[in-house]
Structure formats: structure tokens, C-alpha cells
């Protein structure tokens, strides 16, 4: 008698974009966990080739982590329990798994950045000293003869910290002009490239600090830039 063994199930086809920095969220769904008290074990599991470390959770039914290795959107199992978590625990807990979209790690990095204001209501510059806040810190752009002007921050921020539009409702100084500006936050500079100038204040270089890169520096009232 010839016994035919079933063919092994094909590997799942990767879904979406492979990227580094996805958020993986677990939610405890077994009856003992629905009261939201969490769990005590050190929860870890594999998603494709990536090891996901969630840990325990006290007082919450859900817990999230960001996985900094390449993952596809369907790399994680939809349910995690004793059959597929790591560590050999025999508990009856089980968890639903949700994978987030790709995270732009460059945009979310905390670093010095170039912030550009572009006037939107007229095709020329402006006379007021333009200042506005990005996540509670002041960006000094100043006046400009051209339609756009950039300032490199001396503090760290991420790509989403600044408002996308600045006008009399959110600039500093109480000016009531009808000007408005679109704001663009550029990629990391300075710290990401090996800071050229060491700062001890928002827009003053530390005394005795010397540029470490480039050939020429230029100081203005609003920013220090490096060529």
C-alpha cells in the first residue's frame, strides 16, 4: 500500500512593502484577560525572521513595540498563544496581533533639521521677523527678500513637530498681517552628520567651539550654517 503524504503548505506570499520600523501591537483576548489587567510573562514571538519582544503588561490589555528589522505586513501571525510564542510557557493566554504601516524613521528621528518657510499669499518676500513654534520650541526665520527662507534649528525635533501652515493664528509676535506660509521640515543635519558647531543656547554657538567639517561657516541672527 502506497501512502501519499500531503504536500507541505506553501510559504505565505509577502504582502506590501518590506520596511524597518513597523509597530506591532498585541491585545490579550482570552476570557481571563478581558478585564484589562494585562499579563505577567515576558511575551516574545517571531514575525518572519524578526524577533518581536513585547514583554509583560501591567494594567493594560494591549501593548506595542516598534520592530527595527525589515518586515512585511503579513510577517506576524494573526494570533499568538502557547503554540507559537517563545519561552515554552503553558499559559492559556492568547493575543490578537496588529501590524502597523511602515514608519519613516528619518522623519521621526529627533535631530537638528532645516525648516523652510515659503510665503503662500504673494510671490515675494516679507518684512516681519517671522518666528513660530515647533513642538514648544521657537524657530527663528526672520524677514526675507525672497519668497522662501530656511533656518537650521539648534535644537532637536522630528519631521512632524512643525505646523504645515503658519499665519497670524500661530506665529509669534502678535502681527496681524495677512501673510501666510507653508512650512517644510527637511532631513537631519548636524547631529546626523557629526555636528559642525557645538551650541550652548538656542542660537548661539558655544564659546571656543570650532567647526569640524567643511571650509566655511556663516553666522546670521537666525541660524548657523555649514557648507
Backbone as a chain_set.jsonl record, in Angstrom:
{"seq": "XXXXXXXXXXXXXXXXXXXXXXXXXXXXXXXXXXXXXXXXXXXXXXXXXXXXXXXXXXXXXXXXXXXXXXXXXXXXXXXXXXXXXXXXXXXXXXXXXXXXXXXXXXXXXXXXXXXXXXXXXXXXXXXXXXXXXXXXXXXXXXXXXXXXXXXXXXXXXXXXXXXXXXXXXXXXXXXXXXXXXXXXXXXXXXXXXXXXXXXXXXXXXXXXXXXXXXXXXXXXXXXXXXX", "coords": {"N": [[0.855, -1.184, 0.0], [0.611, 2.088, -0.901], [1.309, 5.031, 0.669], [0.236, 8.279, 0.478], [1.676, 11.279, 1.268], [0.579, 14.474, 2.356], [1.35, 17.429, 0.524], [3.655, 19.914, 1.681], [2.455, 22.972, 3.122], [2.449, 25.926, 1.171], [4.757, 28.65, 1.578], [3.674, 31.752, 2.988], [2.782, 34.419, 0.81], [4.645, 37.382, 0.629], [3.244, 40.476, 1.76], [2.642, 43.746, 0.723], [4.949, 46.444, 1.387], [8.323, 45.822, 2.244], [9.821, 46.884, 5.171], [11.741, 48.684, 7.631], [10.989, 49.249, 10.982], [8.28, 48.883, 11.798], [5.268, 49.104, 13.727], [4.193, 46.786, 16.101], [1.379, 45.514, 17.591], [-0.083, 43.954, 20.371], [-3.011, 42.4, 21.662], [-4.594, 41.18, 24.419], [-6.864, 38.517, 24.415], [-8.1, 36.297, 25.557], [-10.568, 34.903, 27.866], [-9.759, 35.349, 30.551], [-8.252, 37.594, 30.374], [-9.751, 39.751, 29.571], [-10.565, 41.669, 31.35], [-8.716, 43.608, 31.383], [-6.372, 43.553, 32.916], [-3.865, 42.86, 32.108], [-0.783, 40.974, 31.651], [1.668, 38.643, 32.911], [3.885, 37.266, 31.871], [6.973, 37.237, 29.942], [6.448, 38.233, 27.004], [7.285, 37.101, 23.857], [7.803, 36.604, 20.366], [8.081, 35.27, 17.022], [8.133, 37.033, 13.956], [8.146, 36.363, 10.813], [11.476, 36.568, 9.977], [12.075, 38.144, 12.093], [12.495, 38.838, 15.518], [10.141, 39.561, 17.911], [9.816, 41.507, 20.697], [7.725, 41.934, 23.263], [7.259, 41.811, 26.015], [5.997, 42.054, 29.419], [2.771, 43.213, 30.658], [1.26, 45.501, 32.698], [-1.802, 46.223, 33.94], [-2.96, 46.833, 31.487], [-4.646, 45.827, 28.553], [-3.503, 45.826, 26.108], [-0.398, 46.119, 24.293], [2.413, 47.616, 22.733], [5.167, 47.609, 20.381], [8.024, 48.821, 18.563], [9.491, 47.4, 15.788], [12.703, 47.077, 14.73], [13.779, 45.799, 12.484], [13.782, 44.505, 9.093], [10.504, 43.961, 7.836], [7.582, 42.431, 6.416], [4.088, 43.235, 5.813], [2.515, 41.053, 6.502], [4.011, 39.403, 8.101], [3.693, 38.641, 10.756], [1.885, 36.304, 12.775], [-1.694, 36.106, 12.973], [-2.706, 35.469, 15.413], [-1.323, 34.928, 18.613], [-0.205, 32.466, 20.801], [0.357, 29.785, 23.163], [1.213, 27.954, 21.345], [2.874, 29.211, 19.529], [4.368, 31.283, 20.682], [7.506, 32.384, 22.141], [9.634, 30.801, 24.566], [8.325, 28.746, 25.872], [6.153, 28.817, 27.657], [3.181, 27.64, 29.304], [0.71, 28.817, 29.551], [-2.803, 29.786, 29.28], [-3.303, 32.107, 27.92], [-4.063, 34.175, 25.081], [-3.452, 36.176, 22.147], [-4.448, 38.795, 19.976], [-2.948, 40.061, 17.023], [-1.774, 43.04, 15.591], [-0.308, 44.642, 12.891], [1.413, 47.599, 12.165], [1.633, 50.341, 9.754], [4.424, 51.102, 7.562], [7.022, 52.892, 9.139], [8.436, 56.057, 8.817], [11.53, 56.289, 9.548], [13.477, 58.271, 9.336], [11.968, 60.636, 9.297], [10.907, 60.58, 11.838], [13.038, 60.715, 13.532], [14.76, 62.315, 16.2], [16.444, 65.181, 15.771], [18.686, 67.836, 14.675], [17.343, 70.034, 12.255], [16.652, 71.46, 8.99], [14.414, 74.045, 8.594], [12.017, 75.309, 6.461], [10.321, 78.169, 5.396], [7.81, 79.156, 3.201], [6.35, 81.729, 1.486], [2.903, 81.959, 0.929], [0.822, 83.604, 0.124], [1.684, 85.577, -1.553], [4.005, 86.289, -4.243], [6.583, 87.047, -3.294], [8.995, 88.367, -0.908], [9.005, 89.117, 2.696], [8.567, 91.422, 5.444], [8.393, 91.234, 8.222], [9.673, 89.895, 11.354], [9.768, 86.712, 11.251], [8.677, 84.196, 13.329], [7.958, 81.08, 14.862], [6.498, 78.294, 16.613], [7.734, 75.001, 17.035], [6.729, 72.17, 18.27], [6.769, 73.357, 20.836], [9.203, 74.7, 20.861], [11.058, 77.51, 19.714], [11.335, 78.542, 16.383], [13.404, 80.606, 14.567], [12.996, 82.47, 11.817], [12.94, 84.971, 10.591], [13.018, 88.002, 8.526], [12.663, 88.243, 4.898], [13.976, 88.695, 1.597], [13.364, 87.111, -0.503], [10.926, 84.671, -1.646], [11.036, 82.341, -0.138], [12.596, 81.128, 2.855], [15.097, 79.624, 4.856], [15.911, 78.092, 7.995], [18.262, 76.602, 10.126], [17.724, 74.497, 12.762], [18.874, 74.731, 16.155], [18.214, 72.989, 18.017], [16.777, 69.747, 18.751], [14.335, 68.071, 16.786], [11.51, 66.284, 15.394], [10.289, 65.203, 12.155], [7.599, 65.842, 12.108], [7.041, 67.856, 13.871], [6.581, 70.564, 13.378], [4.106, 73.064, 12.449], [2.161, 72.744, 9.441], [1.298, 74.97, 8.174], [1.791, 78.429, 8.673], [0.545, 81.356, 10.066], [-1.115, 84.42, 11.086], [-2.502, 83.291, 13.135], [-0.878, 81.528, 14.468], [1.802, 82.358, 14.468], [4.544, 83.948, 16.236], [4.658, 87.025, 18.131], [2.442, 88.606, 17.64], [1.72, 89.877, 15.264], [-0.515, 91.102, 12.758], [-0.747, 90.772, 10.064], [-1.791, 89.754, 6.719], [-0.279, 87.759, 5.633], [0.678, 84.373, 4.847], [2.281, 81.191, 5.341], [3.701, 78.243, 3.99], [5.184, 75.443, 5.564], [8.088, 73.546, 5.563], [9.81, 70.742, 6.744], [13.037, 69.655, 6.773], [15.419, 66.9, 6.157], [17.581, 65.249, 8.623], [20.268, 67.194, 9.893], [23.575, 68.272, 10.832], [23.734, 66.889, 13.77], [23.255, 64.394, 12.715], [25.212, 64.289, 10.884], [27.561, 64.645, 12.185], [27.965, 66.927, 14.249], [28.729, 70.243, 13.346], [29.095, 72.579, 14.797], [29.179, 73.305, 18.227], [26.58, 73.968, 20.479], [25.435, 76.192, 23.062], [23.141, 77.472, 23.56], [19.928, 78.516, 22.263], [20.374, 79.867, 19.767], [23.108, 80.442, 19.718], [26.503, 79.808, 19.21], [28.6, 77.71, 21.186], [31.093, 79.154, 23.229], [34.382, 79.158, 22.037], [33.967, 76.99, 20.468], [34.71, 75.212, 17.528], [34.272, 74.866, 13.995], [34.003, 71.595, 12.618], [33.736, 70.41, 10.2], [33.768, 70.955, 6.635], [34.504, 74.025, 4.803], [33.87, 76.626, 5.26], [32.084, 78.81, 7.387], [29.04, 80.518, 8.217], [27.536, 83.062, 10.018], [24.369, 84.188, 11.128], [21.648, 86.191, 12.322], [19.751, 84.345, 12.806], [20.5, 81.712, 12.309], [23.051, 79.173, 12.146], [25.032, 77.989, 9.612], [26.531, 75.403, 7.642], [28.842, 74.9, 5.085]], "CA": [[0.0, 0.0, 0.0], [1.398, 3.317, -1.005], [0.682, 6.122, 1.416], [0.576, 9.581, -0.077], [1.738, 12.344, 2.275], [0.183, 15.779, 1.794], [2.445, 18.365, 0.242], [3.727, 20.984, 2.687], [1.771, 24.215, 2.76], [3.389, 26.921, 0.638], [5.034, 29.804, 2.442], [2.808, 32.879, 2.636], [3.343, 35.412, -0.096], [4.785, 38.656, 1.331], [2.24, 41.481, 1.436], [3.035, 45.133, 0.9], [6.349, 46.871, 1.339], [9.203, 45.429, 3.341], [10.43, 48.087, 5.728], [12.226, 48.636, 9.001], [10.322, 50.198, 11.866], [6.829, 48.717, 11.928], [4.714, 48.918, 15.065], [3.443, 45.552, 16.316], [0.529, 45.666, 18.772], [-0.778, 42.75, 20.828], [-4.168, 42.629, 22.531], [-4.982, 39.93, 25.061], [-8.253, 38.259, 24.065], [-8.703, 35.168, 26.268], [-11.523, 35.383, 28.875], [-9.119, 35.822, 31.78], [-7.562, 38.86, 30.157], [-10.657, 40.782, 29.071], [-10.786, 42.729, 32.335], [-7.705, 44.629, 31.171], [-5.314, 43.583, 33.933], [-2.57, 42.614, 31.484], [-0.205, 39.632, 31.764], [2.943, 38.674, 33.612], [5.02, 36.622, 31.192], [7.792, 38.016, 29.025], [5.907, 37.804, 25.716], [8.13, 37.238, 22.684], [7.414, 35.709, 19.285], [8.734, 35.545, 15.748], [7.374, 37.508, 12.808], [9.115, 36.104, 9.762], [12.816, 36.417, 10.545], [12.251, 39.152, 13.141], [12.05, 38.509, 16.873], [9.374, 40.665, 18.488], [9.829, 41.467, 22.163], [6.663, 42.753, 23.847], [7.397, 41.845, 27.466], [4.745, 41.935, 30.158], [1.929, 44.407, 30.676], [0.546, 45.64, 33.966], [-2.928, 47.14, 33.905], [-3.416, 47.153, 30.139], [-4.932, 44.668, 27.716], [-2.718, 45.942, 24.874], [0.99, 46.57, 24.402], [3.006, 47.787, 21.402], [6.598, 47.845, 20.256], [8.486, 49.089, 17.205], [10.476, 46.396, 15.389], [13.685, 47.763, 13.903], [14.345, 44.92, 11.456], [12.868, 44.504, 7.944], [9.313, 43.118, 7.963], [6.427, 42.639, 5.554], [2.872, 43.496, 6.566], [1.885, 39.817, 6.959], [5.016, 38.543, 8.717], [3.244, 38.163, 12.068], [0.657, 35.521, 12.848], [-2.831, 36.889, 13.442], [-2.939, 35.119, 16.822], [-0.171, 34.4, 19.328], [-0.549, 31.725, 22.005], [1.43, 28.886, 23.581], [1.685, 27.162, 20.207], [3.828, 29.923, 18.678], [5.228, 32.245, 21.346], [8.803, 31.875, 22.564], [9.814, 30.677, 26.008], [7.764, 27.493, 26.367], [5.112, 28.988, 28.673], [1.991, 26.823, 29.05], [-0.493, 29.547, 29.958], [-3.919, 29.796, 28.339], [-3.447, 33.431, 27.296], [-3.817, 34.338, 23.654], [-3.387, 37.584, 21.771], [-4.597, 39.239, 18.595], [-1.787, 40.834, 16.59], [-1.991, 44.042, 14.542], [0.928, 45.252, 12.413], [1.216, 48.947, 11.666], [2.242, 50.712, 8.484], [5.839, 51.436, 7.632], [7.348, 54.142, 9.797], [9.554, 56.777, 8.227], [12.436, 56.501, 10.678], [14.154, 59.555, 9.162], [11.053, 61.705, 9.689], [10.629, 60.515, 13.265], [14.257, 60.861, 14.322], [14.977, 63.581, 16.872], [17.728, 65.695, 15.312], [18.636, 69.18, 14.123], [16.778, 69.999, 10.908], [16.424, 72.719, 8.304], [12.996, 74.38, 8.484], [11.849, 76.286, 5.383], [9.026, 78.849, 5.281], [7.559, 79.679, 1.857], [5.159, 82.579, 1.515], [1.87, 81.407, 0.063], [-0.188, 84.575, -0.317], [2.289, 86.518, -2.501], [5.222, 85.709, -4.832], [7.774, 87.82, -2.913], [9.393, 88.205, 0.485], [8.214, 89.716, 3.769], [9.374, 92.295, 6.286], [8.34, 90.964, 9.657], [10.584, 88.89, 11.912], [8.924, 85.53, 11.341], [9.017, 83.196, 14.34], [6.847, 80.206, 15.221], [6.913, 77.198, 17.471], [7.692, 73.605, 16.599], [6.693, 71.342, 19.474], [7.109, 74.141, 22.013], [10.485, 75.388, 20.713], [10.908, 78.604, 18.757], [12.148, 78.591, 15.167], [13.597, 81.978, 14.121], [13.231, 82.557, 10.377], [13.229, 86.364, 10.299], [12.475, 88.571, 7.294], [13.276, 87.664, 3.696], [13.748, 89.372, 0.317], [12.82, 86.111, -1.404], [9.662, 84.065, -1.234], [11.322, 81.269, 0.814], [13.785, 81.27, 3.675], [15.325, 78.456, 5.707], [16.698, 78.213, 9.216], [18.649, 75.311, 10.686], [17.487, 74.547, 14.201], [19.964, 74.347, 17.044], [17.631, 72.005, 18.922], [16.334, 68.545, 18.052], [12.911, 67.884, 16.561], [11.267, 65.307, 14.348], [9.735, 65.771, 10.938], [6.191, 66.212, 12.255], [6.894, 68.772, 15.001], [6.216, 71.921, 12.97], [2.834, 73.185, 11.725], [2.329, 72.775, 7.989], [0.985, 76.336, 7.753], [1.984, 79.456, 9.695], [-0.083, 82.646, 9.769], [-1.305, 85.233, 12.293], [-3.113, 82.494, 14.199], [0.086, 80.711, 15.206], [3.163, 82.87, 14.579], [4.822, 84.705, 17.449], [4.858, 88.461, 17.968], [1.174, 89.326, 17.587], [1.499, 90.572, 13.984], [-1.861, 90.834, 12.229], [-0.702, 90.804, 8.599], [-2.497, 88.678, 6.022], [0.674, 86.784, 5.097], [0.692, 83.005, 5.364], [3.46, 80.462, 4.892], [3.788, 76.791, 4.125], [6.402, 75.102, 6.299], [8.659, 72.249, 5.231], [10.885, 70.315, 7.648], [13.962, 68.842, 5.998], [16.052, 65.761, 6.825], [18.527, 65.536, 9.692], [21.554, 67.824, 9.598], [24.341, 68.484, 12.05], [23.962, 65.72, 14.616], [23.289, 63.196, 11.886], [26.395, 64.342, 10.034], [28.704, 64.953, 13.021], [27.735, 68.353, 14.482], [29.805, 71.147, 12.971], [29.268, 73.594, 15.831], [28.556, 72.928, 19.494], [25.765, 75.085, 20.923], [25.05, 76.222, 24.468], [21.881, 78.199, 23.63], [19.081, 78.252, 21.11], [21.003, 80.259, 18.511], [24.456, 80.947, 19.949], [27.482, 78.733, 19.313], [29.347, 77.671, 22.433], [32.359, 79.852, 23.13], [35.522, 78.279, 21.817], [33.623, 75.886, 19.569], [35.242, 75.376, 16.185], [33.695, 73.967, 13.004], [34.77, 70.381, 12.403], [33.574, 69.949, 8.832], [33.556, 71.998, 5.648], [35.544, 75.014, 4.596], [33.451, 77.969, 5.564], [30.849, 78.936, 8.153], [28.436, 81.835, 8.14], [26.624, 83.306, 11.137], [23.357, 85.206, 10.962], [20.878, 86.343, 13.552], [18.773, 83.275, 12.969], [20.971, 80.344, 12.121], [24.428, 78.88, 11.763], [25.001, 77.001, 8.554], [27.836, 74.867, 7.271], [28.989, 74.478, 3.698]], "C": [[0.884, 1.224, 0.0], [0.643, 4.449, -0.326], [1.178, 7.444, 0.85], [0.549, 10.627, 1.034], [1.321, 13.663, 1.628], [1.403, 16.66, 1.573], [2.468, 19.442, 1.306], [3.052, 22.247, 2.18], [2.787, 25.214, 2.23], [3.588, 28.065, 1.622], [4.134, 30.961, 2.025], [3.527, 33.87, 1.736], [3.459, 36.734, 0.646], [3.778, 39.682, 0.838], [2.826, 42.86, 1.687], [4.524, 45.34, 0.829], [7.125, 46.311, 2.519], [9.895, 46.677, 3.869], [10.866, 47.829, 7.157], [11.47, 49.662, 9.821], [8.816, 50.09, 11.887], [6.44, 48.591, 13.405], [3.926, 47.615, 15.093], [2.692, 45.697, 17.643], [-0.142, 44.352, 19.103], [-1.927, 43.157, 21.745], [-4.607, 41.294, 23.108], [-6.477, 39.705, 24.906], [-8.872, 37.069, 24.786], [-9.578, 35.696, 27.405], [-10.868, 35.938, 30.131], [-8.422, 37.169, 31.616], [-8.455, 40.0, 29.738], [-10.947, 41.88, 30.074], [-9.697, 43.791, 32.274], [-6.567, 44.64, 32.161], [-3.938, 43.254, 33.368], [-2.12, 41.172, 31.606], [1.197, 39.75, 32.357], [4.124, 38.103, 32.86], [5.743, 37.593, 30.27], [7.44, 37.581, 27.602], [6.868, 38.13, 24.58], [7.666, 36.241, 21.622], [8.142, 36.125, 18.019], [7.715, 36.055, 14.733], [8.308, 37.401, 11.609], [10.475, 35.832, 10.393], [13.068, 37.377, 11.705], [11.709, 38.661, 14.478], [11.384, 39.735, 17.477], [9.343, 40.501, 19.992], [8.795, 42.454, 22.694], [6.859, 42.899, 25.35], [6.066, 41.654, 28.163], [3.972, 43.25, 30.111], [1.144, 44.428, 31.968], [-0.568, 46.665, 33.813], [-3.381, 47.547, 32.525], [-3.589, 45.872, 29.343], [-4.101, 44.671, 26.442], [-1.304, 46.433, 25.183], [1.576, 46.62, 23.002], [4.513, 47.924, 21.497], [6.9, 48.156, 18.8], [9.621, 48.124, 16.895], [11.429, 47.021, 14.384], [14.457, 46.818, 12.987], [13.34, 44.836, 10.317], [11.716, 43.503, 8.109], [8.325, 43.451, 6.865], [5.175, 42.753, 6.43], [2.198, 42.233, 7.089], [2.887, 38.873, 7.617], [4.569, 37.965, 10.061], [1.992, 37.303, 11.92], [-0.468, 36.404, 13.376], [-3.122, 36.643, 14.92], [-1.655, 34.519, 17.39], [-0.66, 33.713, 20.6], [0.596, 30.76, 22.304], [1.965, 28.037, 22.437], [2.757, 27.874, 19.392], [4.58, 31.06, 19.381], [6.526, 31.584, 21.776], [8.846, 31.754, 24.086], [9.208, 29.439, 26.621], [6.714, 27.63, 27.448], [3.865, 28.189, 28.294], [0.695, 27.502, 29.421], [-1.567, 29.506, 28.871], [-4.166, 31.138, 27.682], [-3.366, 33.314, 25.77], [-4.062, 35.789, 23.257], [-3.69, 37.761, 20.287], [-3.429, 40.156, 18.255], [-2.184, 41.784, 15.472], [-0.635, 44.649, 14.195], [0.622, 46.614, 11.806], [1.855, 49.159, 10.31], [3.731, 50.983, 8.678], [6.016, 52.807, 8.285], [8.528, 54.763, 9.085], [10.519, 57.139, 9.347], [13.188, 57.817, 10.574], [13.267, 60.693, 9.643], [10.83, 61.737, 11.188], [11.857, 60.67, 14.144], [14.307, 62.249, 14.956], [16.377, 64.082, 16.513], [17.56, 67.149, 14.888], [18.188, 69.099, 12.666], [16.714, 71.401, 10.318], [14.918, 72.901, 8.116], [12.857, 75.51, 7.472], [10.433, 76.837, 5.385], [8.912, 79.432, 3.878], [6.267, 80.479, 1.877], [4.139, 82.094, 0.502], [0.894, 82.413, -0.489], [0.358, 85.573, -1.328], [3.61, 85.937, -3.0], [6.487, 86.503, -4.505], [8.016, 87.636, -1.42], [8.476, 88.89, 1.474], [9.147, 90.499, 4.688], [9.39, 91.95, 7.758], [9.37, 89.908, 10.066], [9.757, 87.629, 12.183], [9.486, 84.533, 12.351], [7.777, 82.365, 14.623], [7.395, 79.031, 16.017], [6.771, 75.852, 16.779], [7.817, 72.76, 17.855], [7.223, 72.102, 20.686], [8.429, 74.877, 21.938], [10.397, 76.37, 19.554], [11.886, 78.457, 17.591], [12.183, 80.043, 14.701], [13.91, 81.964, 12.63], [13.597, 83.977, 9.985], [12.57, 86.848, 9.023], [13.205, 87.981, 6.094], [12.964, 88.52, 2.48], [13.161, 88.409, -0.706], [11.569, 85.473, -0.834], [9.858, 82.969, -0.188], [12.561, 81.605, 1.615], [13.87, 80.079, 4.619], [16.125, 78.836, 6.94], [17.022, 76.817, 9.704], [18.518, 75.379, 12.195], [18.743, 74.154, 14.965], [19.473, 73.385, 18.121], [17.118, 70.838, 18.093], [14.814, 68.522, 17.93], [12.738, 66.801, 15.518], [10.502, 65.959, 13.212], [8.299, 66.21, 11.023], [5.964, 67.272, 13.324], [6.418, 70.164, 14.621], [4.835, 71.949, 12.32], [3.09, 73.248, 10.226], [2.037, 74.156, 7.418], [1.177, 77.271, 8.935], [1.345, 80.745, 9.205], [-0.301, 83.378, 11.094], [-1.931, 84.449, 13.443], [-2.09, 81.721, 15.021], [1.53, 81.204, 15.144], [3.312, 83.659, 15.866], [4.965, 86.191, 17.129], [3.591, 89.267, 17.851], [0.928, 90.097, 16.307], [0.146, 90.157, 13.399], [-1.9, 90.891, 10.701], [-1.457, 89.619, 8.002], [-1.581, 87.638, 5.407], [0.362, 85.391, 5.642], [1.806, 82.23, 4.677], [3.235, 78.96, 4.999], [5.147, 76.472, 4.73], [6.835, 73.691, 5.931], [9.81, 71.951, 6.189], [11.767, 69.33, 6.898], [14.539, 67.682, 6.786], [17.052, 66.207, 7.881], [19.785, 66.215, 9.143], [22.333, 67.885, 10.904], [24.608, 67.21, 12.801], [24.059, 64.453, 13.798], [24.561, 63.136, 11.034], [27.673, 64.591, 10.84], [28.743, 66.446, 13.27], [28.945, 69.229, 14.167], [30.114, 72.137, 14.08], [28.544, 73.123, 17.083], [27.823, 74.142, 20.043], [25.519, 75.01, 22.427], [23.752, 76.99, 24.661], [21.16, 78.025, 22.306], [19.715, 78.678, 19.793], [22.349, 80.95, 18.734], [25.429, 79.791, 20.008], [28.24, 78.836, 20.628], [30.699, 78.332, 22.245], [33.504, 78.867, 22.972], [35.242, 77.129, 20.887], [34.136, 76.187, 18.173], [34.539, 74.437, 15.231], [34.605, 72.772, 12.776], [34.704, 69.888, 10.972], [33.47, 71.149, 7.91], [34.671, 73.024, 5.634], [35.158, 76.397, 5.079], [32.194, 77.926, 6.405], [30.335, 80.353, 8.028], [27.467, 81.961, 9.29], [25.629, 84.367, 10.721], [22.593, 85.296, 12.257], [20.013, 85.135, 13.828], [19.364, 81.888, 12.939], [22.465, 80.318, 11.87], [24.389, 77.776, 10.727], [26.425, 76.571, 8.205], [27.835, 74.485, 5.804], [29.784, 73.194, 3.621]], "O": [[1.794, 1.356, 0.818], [-0.487, 4.78, -0.685], [2.381, 7.689, 0.758], [-0.485, 10.836, 1.668], [1.674, 13.934, 0.48], [2.361, 16.629, 2.346], [1.413, 19.849, 1.793], [3.07, 22.553, 0.988], [3.879, 25.335, 2.785], [2.692, 28.399, 2.397], [3.859, 31.134, 0.837], [4.723, 34.121, 1.885], [2.48, 37.183, 1.24], [3.49, 39.754, -0.357], [3.429, 43.111, 2.73], [5.263, 44.521, 0.284], [6.647, 46.324, 3.653], [10.485, 47.438, 3.102], [10.418, 46.882, 7.803], [11.325, 50.812, 9.406], [8.13, 51.107, 11.986], [7.187, 48.045, 14.216], [3.093, 47.365, 14.222], [3.293, 45.967, 18.682], [-0.709, 43.702, 18.224], [-1.83, 44.124, 22.499], [-4.953, 40.377, 22.364], [-7.276, 40.587, 25.222], [-10.073, 36.842, 24.643], [-9.365, 36.815, 27.87], [-11.37, 36.898, 30.717], [-8.047, 37.806, 32.601], [-7.975, 41.12, 29.561], [-11.51, 42.914, 29.714], [-9.74, 44.767, 33.023], [-5.851, 45.636, 32.254], [-2.941, 43.361, 34.082], [-2.941, 40.256, 31.659], [1.824, 40.809, 32.312], [5.267, 38.426, 33.183], [5.202, 38.625, 29.872], [8.061, 36.668, 27.058], [7.222, 39.289, 24.367], [7.19, 35.155, 21.953], [8.742, 37.199, 17.954], [6.586, 35.57, 14.664], [9.168, 38.26, 11.413], [10.601, 34.959, 11.251], [14.175, 37.413, 12.242], [10.599, 38.134, 14.555], [11.981, 40.81, 17.547], [8.896, 39.475, 20.503], [8.973, 43.667, 22.587], [6.652, 43.979, 25.903], [5.113, 41.15, 27.568], [4.455, 44.258, 29.594], [0.44, 43.471, 32.291], [-0.304, 47.845, 33.581], [-4.123, 48.521, 32.391], [-2.781, 44.948, 29.444], [-3.997, 43.648, 25.765], [-1.061, 47.076, 26.204], [1.273, 45.764, 22.171], [5.063, 48.298, 22.533], [6.129, 47.801, 17.909], [10.594, 48.037, 17.644], [11.009, 47.446, 13.308], [15.647, 47.015, 12.744], [12.152, 45.07, 10.538], [11.931, 42.348, 8.476], [8.229, 44.598, 6.427], [5.192, 42.419, 7.614], [1.393, 42.308, 8.018], [2.642, 37.669, 7.686], [5.035, 36.895, 10.454], [1.153, 37.546, 11.053], [-0.223, 37.341, 14.136], [-3.705, 37.49, 15.598], [-0.99, 33.711, 16.741], [-1.422, 34.287, 21.377], [1.688, 30.906, 21.755], [3.048, 27.462, 22.544], [3.482, 27.226, 18.637], [5.367, 31.747, 18.73], [6.632, 30.357, 21.774], [8.183, 32.505, 24.8], [9.523, 29.096, 27.76], [6.401, 26.641, 28.111], [3.528, 28.073, 27.116], [-0.325, 26.834, 29.59], [-1.283, 29.23, 27.705], [-5.147, 31.294, 26.954], [-2.671, 32.444, 25.245], [-4.778, 36.526, 23.935], [-3.242, 36.976, 19.451], [-2.975, 40.934, 19.095], [-2.852, 41.386, 14.518], [0.097, 45.109, 15.072], [-0.319, 46.758, 11.026], [2.53, 48.276, 9.78], [4.224, 51.08, 9.802], [5.265, 53.745, 8.019], [9.508, 54.083, 8.782], [10.356, 58.16, 10.014], [13.509, 58.426, 11.595], [13.739, 61.61, 10.315], [10.59, 62.802, 11.756], [11.739, 60.749, 15.367], [13.94, 63.24, 14.324], [17.376, 63.478, 16.903], [16.439, 67.639, 14.757], [18.605, 68.204, 11.932], [16.72, 72.397, 11.042], [14.237, 72.04, 7.559], [13.502, 76.549, 7.606], [9.462, 76.08, 5.375], [9.819, 80.126, 3.417], [5.213, 79.96, 2.244], [4.477, 81.847, -0.656], [0.201, 82.128, -1.466], [-0.41, 86.34, -1.907], [4.268, 85.185, -2.281], [7.373, 86.621, -5.351], [7.335, 86.854, -0.757], [7.329, 89.21, 1.162], [10.357, 90.27, 4.708], [10.315, 92.337, 8.472], [9.864, 89.139, 9.241], [9.123, 87.51, 13.231], [10.628, 84.089, 12.236], [6.663, 82.89, 14.623], [8.605, 78.812, 16.08], [5.818, 75.606, 16.04], [8.898, 72.654, 18.434], [8.018, 71.575, 21.464], [8.761, 75.619, 22.862], [9.747, 76.102, 18.544], [13.088, 78.274, 17.781], [11.138, 80.649, 14.465], [14.975, 81.498, 12.223], [14.469, 84.178, 9.139], [11.673, 86.194, 8.492], [14.227, 87.309, 6.24], [11.847, 89.016, 2.329], [12.529, 88.839, -1.671], [11.202, 85.708, 0.317], [8.937, 82.69, 0.58], [13.466, 82.28, 1.126], [12.856, 79.587, 5.116], [16.912, 79.783, 6.924], [16.159, 75.94, 9.699], [19.136, 76.228, 12.836], [19.56, 73.361, 14.495], [20.223, 73.013, 19.023], [17.035, 70.931, 16.869], [14.099, 68.905, 18.856], [13.691, 66.432, 14.832], [10.114, 67.124, 13.297], [7.807, 66.883, 10.118], [4.817, 67.567, 13.659], [5.896, 70.882, 15.474], [4.428, 70.965, 11.703], [4.127, 73.751, 9.793], [2.472, 74.481, 6.313], [0.782, 76.957, 10.058], [1.574, 81.174, 8.074], [0.271, 82.994, 12.114], [-1.896, 84.891, 14.592], [-2.383, 81.301, 16.141], [2.415, 80.555, 15.701], [2.32, 83.998, 16.512], [5.339, 86.571, 16.02], [3.634, 90.494, 17.948], [0.003, 90.907, 16.259], [-0.276, 89.008, 13.532], [-2.971, 91.041, 10.113], [-1.726, 88.624, 8.676], [-2.052, 86.726, 4.728], [-0.152, 85.246, 6.751], [2.223, 82.57, 3.57], [2.656, 78.471, 5.968], [6.137, 77.145, 4.446], [6.037, 72.754, 5.984], [10.674, 72.797, 6.419], [11.294, 68.29, 6.44], [14.195, 67.491, 7.952], [17.336, 67.398, 8.017], [20.292, 65.859, 8.08], [21.792, 67.579, 11.966], [25.584, 66.513, 12.523], [24.828, 63.547, 14.12], [24.937, 62.078, 10.53], [28.749, 64.733, 10.261], [29.468, 67.168, 12.586], [30.046, 68.984, 14.66], [31.273, 72.497, 14.282], [27.43, 72.603, 17.009], [28.384, 75.237, 20.071], [25.409, 73.925, 22.999], [23.295, 77.151, 25.792], [21.702, 77.465, 21.354], [19.62, 77.955, 18.801], [22.692, 81.909, 18.042], [25.214, 78.862, 20.786], [28.49, 79.936, 21.122], [31.376, 78.112, 21.24], [33.583, 77.867, 23.685], [36.146, 76.368, 20.541], [34.004, 77.313, 17.693], [34.23, 73.307, 15.61], [35.828, 72.91, 12.743], [35.509, 69.052, 10.561], [33.121, 72.243, 8.352], [35.656, 72.904, 6.363], [36.023, 77.249, 5.285], [31.32, 77.093, 6.166], [31.1, 81.281, 7.764], [26.657, 81.063, 9.52], [25.985, 85.333, 10.046], [22.868, 84.547, 13.195], [19.585, 84.922, 14.962], [18.775, 80.962, 13.498], [23.061, 81.305, 11.441], [23.772, 76.735, 10.951], [27.388, 77.298, 8.449], [26.915, 73.813, 5.337], [30.016, 72.676, 2.528]]}, "num_chains": 1, "name": "protein.A"}
